[in-house]
């Protein structure tokens, strides 16, 4: 790990952030709400509804964004599936704890 890692991540962020925003706004949010209200009801506590929505957003967006990052920033070649799964395994814990515990 070096300081260059942070500089490279900012260059990737310029590309990945608009993609994530568009996916979240038009696709993932609606799907997360759909799945959330299969589990909770509108009469449940707002805290639990928010947690459920956040959980489903993570479960949907993390694999999608990991695939996009794998294709754009890694050179997976024929190993695209294994590199994608490895990327999900690295990204999911950070996305989960960032979203649930901080945001």
Residue pairs with C-beta under 8 A, 6 or more apart in sequence:
12 69
12 72
12 73
15 72
16 65
16 68
16 69
16 72
19 65
19 68
20 61
20 65
23 61
23 64
23 65
24 57
24 61
28 57
28 60
28 61
28 64
29 57
31 56
31 60
32 53
32 56
32 57
32 60
33 53
35 56
36 49
36 52
36 53
36 56
39 52
40 48
40 49
40 52
42 49
51 100
54 99
54 100
54 103
55 100
57 99
58 92
58 95
58 96
58 99
58 100
61 95
62 88
62 91
62 92
62 95
62 96
63 84
63 88
65 91
66 84
66 87
66 88
66 91
67 84
67 87
69 87
69 91
70 76
70 80
70 83
70 84
70 87
71 80
74 83
74 87
76 82
76 83
76 84
